Amino acid sequence: MPDALPPAPTVVDGRVSIVRLHGQACFGCRAVNKNLRSAGHVVIRGTNRVWPIVTCGCSSGEAAA
């Protein structure tokens, strides 16, 4: 069993589309018609809900994860 902890979620500021937070659109570019894959987790600043996000592989999606 590995001893490493999972990476902490990225904290994001501002308003984020619920579609992006539900993993139905790329977190970076908002694409919905591309192949999407897991990109980590985010937390909206000021809340404690952790959201799993996805990316299509765009550069902004990779940076968000």
Secondary structure, 3 states (H helix, E strand, C coil): CCCCCCCCCEEECCCCCHHHHCCCCCCCCCCCCCCCEEEEEEEECCCCCEEEEEECCCHHHHHHC
